[in-house]
Amino acid sequence: MAVRDSRRMFADEFTGTEQSILCDFFRRKRDLILTTIFRGSGECTAEWLLVIQKAQEYSRSTLWPINRVIDFFGSGEITITDRGSLRIGRITMQRKGGNRGRETAKMLQFKINPAEILEPV
């Protein structure tokens, strides 16, 4: 596969063995990663997630215990997407970008769609 951008490395550009090693690492560390993403650490750990969706014609909300949130978003396979990101269940992990070369561009970001936990209208 051709490299999309010589300044960056995408997971789908790794060899099959490297992709397997990467996915295995995240499988082993799944619980720690999910807990860190959703609960945090220290004395101000989160115990609940409140999601509110406001639209012109309606609004709706839900409040979930954080363990249920972790189970909901974290359950599923660990895979590499077609765009070279890693998926942990319903969470997409990718390199943080758009920083014009600052140190923060080396960080990872984890993306979820919180509206997924809302019941259908």
Backbone atoms as SQL, in Angstrom:
CREATE TABLE atoms (id INTEGER PRIMARY KEY, chain TEXT, resi INTEGER, resn TEXT, atom TEXT, x REAL, y REAL, z REAL);
INSERT INTO atoms VALUES
  (1, 'A', 1, 'MET', 'N', 0.849, -1.182, 0.000),
  (2, 'A', 1, 'MET', 'CA', 0.000, 0.000, 0.000),
  (3, 'A', 1, 'MET', 'C', 0.894, 1.244, 0.000),
  (4, 'A', 2, 'ALA', 'N', 0.513, 2.241, -0.746),
  (5, 'A', 2, 'ALA', 'CA', 1.266, 3.489, -0.808),
  (6, 'A', 2, 'ALA', 'C', 1.017, 4.315, 0.449),
  (7, 'A', 3, 'VAL', 'N', 2.018, 5.059, 0.853),
  (8, 'A', 3, 'VAL', 'CA', 1.900, 5.940, 2.016),
  (9, 'A', 3, 'VAL', 'C', 1.102, 7.173, 1.602),
  (10, 'A', 4, 'ARG', 'N', 0.053, 7.498, 2.385),
  (11, 'A', 4, 'ARG', 'CA', -0.798, 8.644, 2.058),
  (12, 'A', 4, 'ARG', 'C', -0.111, 9.979, 2.313),
  (13, 'A', 5, 'ASP', 'N', 0.673, 10.040, 3.384),
  (14, 'A', 5, 'ASP', 'CA', 1.304, 11.299, 3.774),
  (15, 'A', 5, 'ASP', 'C', 2.613, 10.945, 4.471),
  (16, 'A', 6, 'SER', 'N', 3.722, 11.373, 3.933),
  (17, 'A', 6, 'SER', 'CA', 5.017, 10.984, 4.488),
  (18, 'A', 6, 'SER', 'C', 5.258, 11.554, 5.885),
  (19, 'A', 7, 'ARG', 'N', 4.471, 12.553, 6.300),
  (20, 'A', 7, 'ARG', 'CA', 4.630, 13.137, 7.635),
  (21, 'A', 7, 'ARG', 'C', 3.884, 12.353, 8.701),
  (22, 'A', 8, 'ARG', 'N', 3.004, 11.444, 8.307),
  (23, 'A', 8, 'ARG', 'CA', 2.153, 10.719, 9.247),
  (24, 'A', 8, 'ARG', 'C', 2.181, 9.228, 8.941),
  (25, 'A', 9, 'MET', 'N', 1.768, 8.458, 9.933),
  (26, 'A', 9, 'MET', 'CA', 1.655, 7.023, 9.734),
  (27, 'A', 9, 'MET', 'C', 0.246, 6.603, 10.146),
  (28, 'A', 10, 'PHE', 'N', -0.429, 5.897, 9.287),
  (29, 'A', 10, 'PHE', 'CA', -1.769, 5.416, 9.563),
  (30, 'A', 10, 'PHE', 'C', -1.702, 3.918, 9.841),
  (31, 'A', 11, 'ALA', 'N', -2.586, 3.439, 10.699),
  (32, 'A', 11, 'ALA', 'CA', -2.538, 2.036, 11.120),
  (33, 'A', 11, 'ALA', 'C', -2.756, 1.071, 9.958),
  (34, 'A', 12, 'ASP', 'N', -3.523, 1.470, 8.950),
  (35, 'A', 12, 'ASP', 'CA', -3.737, 0.556, 7.825),
  (36, 'A', 12, 'ASP', 'C', -2.520, 0.492, 6.897),
  (37, 'A', 13, 'GLU', 'N', -1.505, 1.307, 7.161),
  (38, 'A', 13, 'GLU', 'CA', -0.266, 1.249, 6.399),
  (39, 'A', 13, 'GLU', 'C', 0.760, 0.322, 7.053),
  (40, 'A', 14, 'PHE', 'N', 0.461, -0.169, 8.265),
  (41, 'A', 14, 'PHE', 'CA', 1.333, -1.131, 8.937),
  (42, 'A', 14, 'PHE', 'C', 1.239, -2.469, 8.216),
  (43, 'A', 15, 'THR', 'N', 2.233, -3.307, 8.424),
  (44, 'A', 15, 'THR', 'CA', 2.162, -4.670, 7.895),
  (45, 'A', 15, 'THR', 'C', 1.080, -5.428, 8.675),
  (46, 'A', 16, 'GLY', 'N', 0.658, -6.551, 8.167),
  (47, 'A', 16, 'GLY', 'CA', -0.345, -7.367, 8.847),
  (48, 'A', 16, 'GLY', 'C', 0.101, -7.768, 10.249),
  (49, 'A', 17, 'THR', 'N', 1.382, -8.106, 10.394),
  (50, 'A', 17, 'THR', 'CA', 1.924, -8.480, 11.711),
  (51, 'A', 17, 'THR', 'C', 1.878, -7.293, 12.664),
  (52, 'A', 18, 'GLU', 'N', 2.272, -6.111, 12.187),
  (53, 'A', 18, 'GLU', 'CA', 2.252, -4.911, 13.025),
  (54, 'A', 18, 'GLU', 'C', 0.823, -4.547, 13.439),
  (55, 'A', 19, 'GLN', 'N', -0.126, -4.688, 12.527),
  (56, 'A', 19, 'GLN', 'CA', -1.527, -4.420, 12.856),
  (57, 'A', 19, 'GLN', 'C', -2.016, -5.373, 13.933),
  (58, 'A', 20, 'SER', 'N', -1.623, -6.629, 13.829),
  (59, 'A', 20, 'SER', 'CA', -2.015, -7.628, 14.819),
  (60, 'A', 20, 'SER', 'C', -1.429, -7.302, 16.191),
  (61, 'A', 21, 'ILE', 'N', -0.167, -6.901, 16.230),
  (62, 'A', 21, 'ILE', 'CA', 0.482, -6.519, 17.489),
  (63, 'A', 21, 'ILE', 'C', -0.224, -5.313, 18.099),
  (64, 'A', 22, 'LEU', 'N', -0.547, -4.319, 17.275),
  (65, 'A', 22, 'LEU', 'CA', -1.240, -3.116, 17.744),
  (66, 'A', 22, 'LEU', 'C', -2.601, -3.464, 18.341),
  (67, 'A', 23, 'CYS', 'N', -3.383, -4.239, 17.618),
  (68, 'A', 23, 'CYS', 'CA', -4.721, -4.623, 18.106),
  (69, 'A', 23, 'CYS', 'C', -4.619, -5.468, 19.376),
  (70, 'A', 24, 'ASP', 'N', -3.661, -6.373, 19.438),
  (71, 'A', 24, 'ASP', 'CA', -3.468, -7.190, 20.644),
  (72, 'A', 24, 'ASP', 'C', -3.121, -6.317, 21.845),
  (73, 'A', 25, 'PHE', 'N', -2.275, -5.303, 21.648),
  (74, 'A', 25, 'PHE', 'CA', -1.931, -4.389, 22.739),
  (75, 'A', 25, 'PHE', 'C', -3.192, -3.719, 23.289),
  (76, 'A', 26, 'PHE', 'N', -4.039, -3.214, 22.395),
  (77, 'A', 26, 'PHE', 'CA', -5.248, -2.530, 22.842),
  (78, 'A', 26, 'PHE', 'C', -6.269, -3.501, 23.436),
  (79, 'A', 27, 'ARG', 'N', -6.273, -4.737, 23.004),
  (80, 'A', 27, 'ARG', 'CA', -7.134, -5.746, 23.640),
  (81, 'A', 27, 'ARG', 'C', -6.703, -5.977, 25.087),
  (82, 'A', 28, 'ARG', 'N', -5.399, -6.091, 25.304),
  (83, 'A', 28, 'ARG', 'CA', -4.879, -6.313, 26.658),
  (84, 'A', 28, 'ARG', 'C', -5.123, -5.107, 27.561),
  (85, 'A', 29, 'LYS', 'N', -5.089, -3.908, 27.015),
  (86, 'A', 29, 'LYS', 'CA', -5.215, -2.677, 27.807),
  (87, 'A', 29, 'LYS', 'C', -6.621, -2.073, 27.753),
  (88, 'A', 30, 'ARG', 'N', -7.570, -2.787, 27.149),
  (89, 'A', 30, 'ARG', 'CA', -8.920, -2.249, 26.935),
  (90, 'A', 30, 'ARG', 'C', -9.545, -1.681, 28.204),
  (91, 'A', 31, 'ASP', 'N', -9.565, -2.444, 29.287),
  (92, 'A', 31, 'ASP', 'CA', -10.225, -1.991, 30.517),
  (93, 'A', 31, 'ASP', 'C', -9.601, -0.706, 31.051),
  (94, 'A', 32, 'LEU', 'N', -8.282, -0.642, 31.073),
  (95, 'A', 32, 'LEU', 'CA', -7.597, 0.559, 31.554),
  (96, 'A', 32, 'LEU', 'C', -7.897, 1.759, 30.661),
  (97, 'A', 33, 'ILE', 'N', -7.867, 1.559, 29.360),
  (98, 'A', 33, 'ILE', 'CA', -8.126, 2.646, 28.412),
  (99, 'A', 33, 'ILE', 'C', -9.551, 3.160, 28.572),
  (100, 'A', 34, 'LEU', 'N', -10.525, 2.254, 28.598),
  (101, 'A', 34, 'LEU', 'CA', -11.929, 2.673, 28.706),
  (102, 'A', 34, 'LEU', 'C', -12.202, 3.388, 30.024),
  (103, 'A', 35, 'THR', 'N', -11.648, 2.867, 31.102),
  (104, 'A', 35, 'THR', 'CA', -11.836, 3.504, 32.402),
  (105, 'A', 35, 'THR', 'C', -11.225, 4.898, 32.406),
  (106, 'A', 36, 'THR', 'N', -10.048, 5.040, 31.844),
  (107, 'A', 36, 'THR', 'CA', -9.393, 6.345, 31.794),
  (108, 'A', 36, 'THR', 'C', -10.179, 7.333, 30.939),
  (109, 'A', 37, 'ILE', 'N', -10.694, 6.873, 29.799),
  (110, 'A', 37, 'ILE', 'CA', -11.451, 7.762, 28.914),
  (111, 'A', 37, 'ILE', 'C', -12.714, 8.270, 29.596),
  (112, 'A', 38, 'PHE', 'N', -13.495, 7.372, 30.165),
  (113, 'A', 38, 'PHE', 'CA', -14.822, 7.747, 30.659),
  (114, 'A', 38, 'PHE', 'C', -14.857, 8.132, 32.136),
  (115, 'A', 39, 'ARG', 'N', -14.131, 7.445, 32.966),
  (116, 'A', 39, 'ARG', 'CA', -14.190, 7.702, 34.407),
  (117, 'A', 39, 'ARG', 'C', -13.161, 8.736, 34.821),
  (118, 'A', 40, 'GLY', 'N', -11.980, 8.700, 34.207),
  (119, 'A', 40, 'GLY', 'CA', -10.889, 9.568, 34.622),
  (120, 'A', 40, 'GLY', 'C', -10.153, 8.934, 35.784),
  (121, 'A', 41, 'SER', 'N', -9.363, 9.737, 36.481),
  (122, 'A', 41, 'SER', 'CA', -8.623, 9.224, 37.620),
  (123, 'A', 41, 'SER', 'C', -8.519, 10.310, 38.683),
  (124, 'A', 42, 'GLY', 'N', -8.109, 9.910, 39.860),
  (125, 'A', 42, 'GLY', 'CA', -7.967, 10.872, 40.942),
  (126, 'A', 42, 'GLY', 'C', -9.256, 11.031, 41.717),
  (127, 'A', 43, 'GLU', 'N', -9.320, 12.102, 42.477),
  (128, 'A', 43, 'GLU', 'CA', -10.466, 12.285, 43.363),
  (129, 'A', 43, 'GLU', 'C', -11.728, 12.779, 42.660),
  (130, 'A', 44, 'CYS', 'N', -11.620, 13.231, 41.432),
  (131, 'A', 44, 'CYS', 'CA', -12.791, 13.751, 40.712),
  (132, 'A', 44, 'CYS', 'C', -13.232, 12.807, 39.597),
  (133, 'A', 45, 'THR', 'N', -13.268, 11.513, 39.865),
  (134, 'A', 45, 'THR', 'CA', -13.678, 10.565, 38.840),
  (135, 'A', 45, 'THR', 'C', -15.183, 10.680, 38.578),
  (136, 'A', 46, 'ALA', 'N', -15.557, 10.424, 37.343),
  (137, 'A', 46, 'ALA', 'CA', -16.958, 10.525, 36.944),
  (138, 'A', 46, 'ALA', 'C', -17.705, 9.249, 37.313),
  (139, 'A', 47, 'GLU', 'N', -18.925, 9.406, 37.754),
  (140, 'A', 47, 'GLU', 'CA', -19.779, 8.258, 38.064),
  (141, 'A', 47, 'GLU', 'C', -21.000, 8.191, 37.143),
  (142, 'A', 48, 'TRP', 'N', -21.301, 9.279, 36.427),
  (143, 'A', 48, 'TRP', 'CA', -22.480, 9.361, 35.571),
  (144, 'A', 48, 'TRP', 'C', -22.131, 10.103, 34.289),
  (145, 'A', 49, 'LEU', 'N', -22.890, 9.828, 33.222),
  (146, 'A', 49, 'LEU', 'CA', -22.789, 10.584, 31.977),
  (147, 'A', 49, 'LEU', 'C', -24.177, 11.103, 31.642),
  (148, 'A', 50, 'LEU', 'N', -24.295, 12.408, 31.506),
  (149, 'A', 50, 'LEU', 'CA', -25.545, 13.056, 31.124),
  (150, 'A', 50, 'LEU', 'C', -25.433, 13.468, 29.670),
  (151, 'A', 51, 'VAL', 'N', -26.391, 13.043, 28.858),
  (152, 'A', 51, 'VAL', 'CA', -26.439, 13.432, 27.449),
  (153, 'A', 51, 'VAL', 'C', -27.755, 14.156, 27.216),
  (154, 'A', 52, 'ILE', 'N', -27.665, 15.357, 26.662),
  (155, 'A', 52, 'ILE', 'CA', -28.853, 16.157, 26.340),
  (156, 'A', 52, 'ILE', 'C', -28.778, 16.512, 24.863),
  (157, 'A', 53, 'GLN', 'N', -29.864, 16.244, 24.158),
  (158, 'A', 53, 'GLN', 'CA', -29.940, 16.604, 22.749),
  (159, 'A', 53, 'GLN', 'C', -31.080, 17.598, 22.578),
  (160, 'A', 54, 'LYS', 'N', -30.745, 18.761, 22.042),
  (161, 'A', 54, 'LYS', 'CA', -31.767, 19.788, 21.811),
  (162, 'A', 54, 'LYS', 'C', -31.921, 19.993, 20.314),
  (163, 'A', 55, 'ALA', 'N', -33.127, 19.885, 19.858),
  (164, 'A', 55, 'ALA', 'CA', -33.461, 20.182, 18.472),
  (165, 'A', 55, 'ALA', 'C', -34.575, 21.218, 18.498),
  (166, 'A', 56, 'GLN', 'N', -34.887, 21.801, 17.367),
  (167, 'A', 56, 'GLN', 'CA', -35.926, 22.830, 17.348),
  (168, 'A', 56, 'GLN', 'C', -37.278, 22.283, 17.784),
  (169, 'A', 57, 'GLU', 'N', -37.602, 21.080, 17.350),
  (170, 'A', 57, 'GLU', 'CA', -38.932, 20.544, 17.620),
  (171, 'A', 57, 'GLU', 'C', -39.015, 19.722, 18.909),
  (172, 'A', 58, 'TYR', 'N', -37.876, 19.324, 19.470),
  (173, 'A', 58, 'TYR', 'CA', -37.915, 18.512, 20.693),
  (174, 'A', 58, 'TYR', 'C', -36.551, 18.576, 21.386),
  (175, 'A', 59, 'SER', 'N', -36.531, 18.113, 22.604),
  (176, 'A', 59, 'SER', 'CA', -35.267, 17.871, 23.295),
  (177, 'A', 59, 'SER', 'C', -35.434, 16.585, 24.094),
  (178, 'A', 60, 'ARG', 'N', -34.338, 15.910, 24.319),
  (179, 'A', 60, 'ARG', 'CA', -34.378, 14.673, 25.093),
  (180, 'A', 60, 'ARG', 'C', -33.050, 14.518, 25.834),
  (181, 'A', 61, 'SER', 'N', -33.094, 13.737, 26.887),
  (182, 'A', 61, 'SER', 'CA', -31.885, 13.548, 27.673),
  (183, 'A', 61, 'SER', 'C', -31.904, 12.172, 28.324),
  (184, 'A', 62, 'THR', 'N', -30.747, 11.769, 28.774),
  (185, 'A', 62, 'THR', 'CA', -30.620, 10.523, 29.512),
  (186, 'A', 62, 'THR', 'C', -29.429, 10.638, 30.452),
  (187, 'A', 63, 'LEU', 'N', -29.497, 9.915, 31.540),
  (188, 'A', 63, 'LEU', 'CA', -28.426, 9.881, 32.524),
  (189, 'A', 63, 'LEU', 'C', -28.052, 8.426, 32.744),
  (190, 'A', 64, 'TRP', 'N', -26.803, 8.090, 32.466),
  (191, 'A', 64, 'TRP', 'CA', -26.352, 6.701, 32.574),
  (192, 'A', 64, 'TRP', 'C', -25.231, 6.583, 33.591),
  (193, 'A', 65, 'PRO', 'N', -25.216, 5.495, 34.366),
  (194, 'A', 65, 'PRO', 'CA', -24.048, 5.236, 35.217),
  (195, 'A', 65, 'PRO', 'C', -22.829, 4.966, 34.341),
  (196, 'A', 66, 'ILE', 'N', -21.663, 5.405, 34.777),
  (197, 'A', 66, 'ILE', 'CA', -20.466, 5.352, 33.943),
  (198, 'A', 66, 'ILE', 'C', -20.084, 3.923, 33.560),
  (199, 'A', 67, 'ASN', 'N', -20.354, 2.939, 34.413),
  (200, 'A', 67, 'ASN', 'CA', -20.031, 1.551, 34.046),
  (201, 'A', 67, 'ASN', 'C', -20.866, 1.085, 32.863),
  (202, 'A', 68, 'ARG', 'N', -22.113, 1.519, 32.805),
  (203, 'A', 68, 'ARG', 'CA', -22.960, 1.169, 31.661),
  (204, 'A', 68, 'ARG', 'C', -22.466, 1.861, 30.392),
  (205, 'A', 69, 'VAL', 'N', -21.997, 3.090, 30.524),
  (206, 'A', 69, 'VAL', 'CA', -21.435, 3.834, 29.396),
  (207, 'A', 69, 'VAL', 'C', -20.197, 3.112, 28.860),
  (208, 'A', 70, 'ILE', 'N', -19.315, 2.694, 29.776),
  (209, 'A', 70, 'ILE', 'CA', -18.108, 1.971, 29.382),
  (210, 'A', 70, 'ILE', 'C', -18.471, 0.687, 28.646),
  (211, 'A', 71, 'ASP', 'N', -19.446, -0.055, 29.159),
  (212, 'A', 71, 'ASP', 'CA', -19.878, -1.293, 28.495),
  (213, 'A', 71, 'ASP', 'C', -20.468, -0.999, 27.121),
  (214, 'A', 72, 'PHE', 'N', -21.292, 0.046, 27.029),
  (215, 'A', 72, 'PHE', 'CA', -21.959, 0.369, 25.768),
  (216, 'A', 72, 'PHE', 'C', -20.958, 0.758, 24.686),
  (217, 'A', 73, 'PHE', 'N', -20.104, 1.731, 24.980),
  (218, 'A', 73, 'PHE', 'CA', -19.179, 2.226, 23.956),
  (219, 'A', 73, 'PHE', 'C', -17.984, 1.301, 23.747),
  (220, 'A', 74, 'GLY', 'N', -17.573, 0.574, 24.769),
  (221, 'A', 74, 'GLY', 'CA', -16.373, -0.247, 24.669),
  (222, 'A', 74, 'GLY', 'C', -16.583, -1.662, 24.196),
  (223, 'A', 75, 'SER', 'N', -17.841, -2.113, 24.170),
  (224, 'A', 75, 'SER', 'CA', -18.061, -3.495, 23.745),
  (225, 'A', 75, 'SER', 'C', -17.953, -3.591, 22.226),
  (226, 'A', 76, 'GLY', 'N', -17.386, -4.667, 21.777),
  (227, 'A', 76, 'GLY', 'CA', -17.199, -4.870, 20.345),
  (228, 'A', 76, 'GLY', 'C', -15.745, -5.143, 20.032),
  (229, 'A', 77, 'GLU', 'N', -15.480, -5.330, 18.780),
  (230, 'A', 77, 'GLU', 'CA', -14.144, -5.702, 18.325),
  (231, 'A', 77, 'GLU', 'C', -13.195, -4.497, 18.318),
  (232, 'A', 78, 'ILE', 'N', -11.920, -4.797, 18.379),
  (233, 'A', 78, 'ILE', 'CA', -10.882, -3.800, 18.160),
  (234, 'A', 78, 'ILE', 'C', -10.392, -4.012, 16.741),
  (235, 'A', 79, 'THR', 'N', -10.602, -2.999, 15.902),
  (236, 'A', 79, 'THR', 'CA', -10.293, -3.130, 14.479),
  (237, 'A', 79, 'THR', 'C', -9.607, -1.875, 13.964),
  (238, 'A', 80, 'ILE', 'N', -9.047, -1.991, 12.795),
  (239, 'A', 80, 'ILE', 'CA', -8.460, -0.861, 12.097),
  (240, 'A', 80, 'ILE', 'C', -9.407, -0.475, 10.977),
  (241, 'A', 81, 'THR', 'N', -9.755, 0.817, 10.922),
  (242, 'A', 81, 'THR', 'CA', -10.722, 1.297, 9.941),
  (243, 'A', 81, 'THR', 'C', -10.070, 1.462, 8.573),
  (244, 'A', 82, 'ASP', 'N', -10.901, 1.679, 7.566),
  (245, 'A', 82, 'ASP', 'CA', -10.415, 1.918, 6.208),
  (246, 'A', 82, 'ASP', 'C', -9.588, 3.196, 6.115),
  (247, 'A', 83, 'ARG', 'N', -9.805, 4.139, 7.050),
  (248, 'A', 83, 'ARG', 'CA', -9.076, 5.410, 7.037),
  (249, 'A', 83, 'ARG', 'C', -7.828, 5.372, 7.910),
  (250, 'A', 84, 'GLY', 'N', -7.513, 4.195, 8.483),
  (251, 'A', 84, 'GLY', 'CA', -6.276, 4.033, 9.225),
  (252, 'A', 84, 'GLY', 'C', -6.365, 4.341, 10.705),
  (253, 'A', 85, 'SER', 'N', -7.571, 4.518, 11.233),
  (254, 'A', 85, 'SER', 'CA', -7.756, 4.746, 12.663),
  (255, 'A', 85, 'SER', 'C', -8.050, 3.412, 13.342),
  (256, 'A', 86, 'LEU', 'N', -8.016, 3.408, 14.652),
  (257, 'A', 86, 'LEU', 'CA', -8.313, 2.208, 15.426),
  (258, 'A', 86, 'LEU', 'C', -9.687, 2.370, 16.047),
  (259, 'A', 87, 'ARG', 'N', -10.485, 1.323, 16.014),
  (260, 'A', 87, 'ARG', 'CA', -11.799, 1.347, 16.667),
  (261, 'A', 87, 'ARG', 'C', -11.791, 0.366, 17.823),
  (262, 'A', 88, 'ILE', 'N', -12.245, 0.852, 18.970),
  (263, 'A', 88, 'ILE', 'CA', -12.439, 0.025, 20.152),
  (264, 'A', 88, 'ILE', 'C', -13.940, 0.023, 20.397),
  (265, 'A', 89, 'GLY', 'N', -14.618, -0.999, 19.926),
  (266, 'A', 89, 'GLY', 'CA', -16.080, -1.004, 20.017),
  (267, 'A', 89, 'GLY', 'C', -16.655, 0.149, 19.215),
  (268, 'A', 90, 'ARG', 'N', -17.333, 1.084, 19.905),
  (269, 'A', 90, 'ARG', 'CA', -17.928, 2.249, 19.239),
  (270, 'A', 90, 'ARG', 'C', -17.059, 3.495, 19.355),
  (271, 'A', 91, 'ILE', 'N', -15.829, 3.348, 19.794),
  (272, 'A', 91, 'ILE', 'CA', -14.915, 4.468, 19.996),
  (273, 'A', 91, 'ILE', 'C', -13.890, 4.468, 18.878),
  (274, 'A', 92, 'THR', 'N', -13.676, 5.619, 18.261),
  (275, 'A', 92, 'THR', 'CA', -12.640, 5.759, 17.247),
  (276, 'A', 92, 'THR', 'C', -11.452, 6.467, 17.874),
  (277, 'A', 93, 'MET', 'N', -10.278, 5.891, 17.713),
  (278, 'A', 93, 'MET', 'CA', -9.055, 6.501, 18.212),
  (279, 'A', 93, 'MET', 'C', -8.229, 6.934, 17.020),
  (280, 'A', 94, 'GLN', 'N', -7.730, 8.162, 17.077),
  (281, 'A', 94, 'GLN', 'CA', -6.882, 8.637, 16.000),
  (282, 'A', 94, 'GLN', 'C', -5.863, 9.624, 16.540),
  (283, 'A', 95, 'ARG', 'N', -4.876, 9.906, 15.722),
  (284, 'A', 95, 'ARG', 'CA', -3.879, 10.900, 16.090),
  (285, 'A', 95, 'ARG', 'C', -4.540, 12.268, 16.060),
  (286, 'A', 96, 'LYS', 'N', -4.267, 13.054, 17.092),
  (287, 'A', 96, 'LYS', 'CA', -4.813, 14.411, 17.136),
  (288, 'A', 96, 'LYS', 'C', -4.094, 15.224, 16.071),
  (289, 'A', 97, 'GLY', 'N', -4.811, 15.986, 15.326),
  (290, 'A', 97, 'GLY', 'CA', -4.197, 16.754, 14.251),
  (291, 'A', 97, 'GLY', 'C', -4.622, 18.205, 14.281),
  (292, 'A', 98, 'GLY', 'N', -4.243, 18.919, 13.242),
  (293, 'A', 98, 'GLY', 'CA', -4.654, 20.302, 13.090),
  (294, 'A', 98, 'GLY', 'C', -3.948, 21.268, 14.023),
  (295, 'A', 99, 'ASN', 'N', -2.740, 20.918, 14.467),
  (296, 'A', 99, 'ASN', 'CA', -2.057, 21.760, 15.441),
  (297, 'A', 99, 'ASN', 'C', -0.841, 22.478, 14.868),
  (298, 'A', 100, 'ARG', 'N', -0.682, 22.452, 13.570),
  (299, 'A', 100, 'ARG', 'CA', 0.433, 23.121, 12.905),
  (300, 'A', 100, 'ARG', 'C', 1.787, 22.707, 13.485),
  (301, 'A', 101, 'GLY', 'N', 1.927, 21.409, 13.762),
  (302, 'A', 101, 'GLY', 'CA', 3.203, 20.878, 14.196),
  (303, 'A', 101, 'GLY', 'C', 3.511, 21.000, 15.674),
  (304, 'A', 102, 'ARG', 'N', 2.568, 21.471, 16.492),
  (305, 'A', 102, 'ARG', 'CA', 2.827, 21.580, 17.931),
  (306, 'A', 102, 'ARG', 'C', 2.922, 20.192, 18.550),
  (307, 'A', 103, 'GLU', 'N', 3.471, 20.127, 19.753),
  (308, 'A', 103, 'GLU', 'CA', 3.648, 18.855, 20.465),
  (309, 'A', 103, 'GLU', 'C', 2.329, 18.106, 20.643),
  (310, 'A', 104, 'THR', 'N', 1.222, 18.826, 20.801),
  (311, 'A', 104, 'THR', 'CA', -0.065, 18.166, 21.023),
  (312, 'A', 104, 'THR', 'C', -0.499, 17.332, 19.824),
  (313, 'A', 105, 'ALA', 'N', 0.085, 17.573, 18.661),
  (314, 'A', 105, 'ALA', 'CA', -0.260, 16.770, 17.481),
  (315, 'A', 105, 'ALA', 'C', 0.200, 15.329, 17.630),
  (316, 'A', 106, 'LYS', 'N', 1.052, 15.049, 18.622),
  (317, 'A', 106, 'LYS', 'CA', 1.521, 13.689, 18.858),
  (318, 'A', 106, 'LYS', 'C', 0.590, 12.922, 19.786),
  (319, 'A', 107, 'MET', 'N', -0.427, 13.583, 20.286),
  (320, 'A', 107, 'MET', 'CA', -1.370, 12.944, 21.207),
  (321, 'A', 107, 'MET', 'C', -2.418, 12.150, 20.433),
  (322, 'A', 108, 'LEU', 'N', -3.144, 11.323, 21.169),
  (323, 'A', 108, 'LEU', 'CA', -4.263, 10.577, 20.589),
  (324, 'A', 108, 'LEU', 'C', -5.562, 11.218, 21.027),
  (325, 'A', 109, 'GLN', 'N', -6.585, 11.089, 20.205),
  (326, 'A', 109, 'GLN', 'CA', -7.919, 11.511, 20.625),
  (327, 'A', 109, 'GLN', 'C', -8.881, 10.358, 20.421),
  (328, 'A', 110, 'PHE', 'N', -9.844, 10.273, 21.332),
  (329, 'A', 110, 'PHE', 'CA', -10.844, 9.222, 21.310),
  (330, 'A', 110, 'PHE', 'C', -12.182, 9.875, 21.039),
  (331, 'A', 111, 'LYS', 'N', -12.884, 9.411, 20.025),
  (332, 'A', 111, 'LYS', 'CA', -14.138, 10.038, 19.614),
  (333, 'A', 111, 'LYS', 'C', -15.304, 9.085, 19.821),
  (334, 'A', 112, 'ILE', 'N', -16.391, 9.637, 20.370),
  (335, 'A', 112, 'ILE', 'CA', -17.644, 8.905, 20.498),
  (336, 'A', 112, 'ILE', 'C', -18.762, 9.800, 19.982),
  (337, 'A', 113, 'ASN', 'N', -19.896, 9.204, 19.720),
  (338, 'A', 113, 'ASN', 'CA', -21.105, 9.955, 19.418),
  (339, 'A', 113, 'ASN', 'C', -22.049, 9.740, 20.593),
  (340, 'A', 114, 'PRO', 'N', -22.126, 10.684, 21.544),
  (341, 'A', 114, 'PRO', 'CA', -22.941, 10.470, 22.737),
  (342, 'A', 114, 'PRO', 'C', -24.426, 10.290, 22.433),
  (343, 'A', 115, 'ALA', 'N', -24.880, 10.782, 21.291),
  (344, 'A', 115, 'ALA', 'CA', -26.295, 10.620, 20.927),
  (345, 'A', 115, 'ALA', 'C', -26.663, 9.155, 20.699),
  (346, 'A', 116, 'GLU', 'N', -25.680, 8.288, 20.526),
  (347, 'A', 116, 'GLU', 'CA', -25.962, 6.862, 20.318),
  (348, 'A', 116, 'GLU', 'C', -26.651, 6.241, 21.527),
  (349, 'A', 117, 'ILE', 'N', -26.461, 6.802, 22.714),
  (350, 'A', 117, 'ILE', 'CA', -27.089, 6.196, 23.888),
  (351, 'A', 117, 'ILE', 'C', -28.506, 6.698, 24.118),
  (352, 'A', 118, 'LEU', 'N', -28.943, 7.678, 23.338),
  (353, 'A', 118, 'LEU', 'CA', -30.325, 8.157, 23.444),
  (354, 'A', 118, 'LEU', 'C', -31.269, 7.176, 22.760),
  (355, 'A', 119, 'GLU', 'N', -32.414, 7.005, 23.329),
  (356, 'A', 119, 'GLU', 'CA', -33.424, 6.151, 22.711),
  (357, 'A', 119, 'GLU', 'C', -33.909, 6.794, 21.408),
  (358, 'A', 120, 'PRO', 'N', -34.296, 6.010, 20.424),
  (359, 'A', 120, 'PRO', 'CA', -34.844, 6.598, 19.178),
  (360, 'A', 120, 'PRO', 'C', -36.100, 7.406, 19.464),
  (361, 'A', 121, 'VAL', 'N', -36.294, 8.459, 18.686),
  (362, 'A', 121, 'VAL', 'CA', -37.484, 9.312, 18.857),
  (363, 'A', 121, 'VAL', 'C', -38.720, 8.588, 18.413);
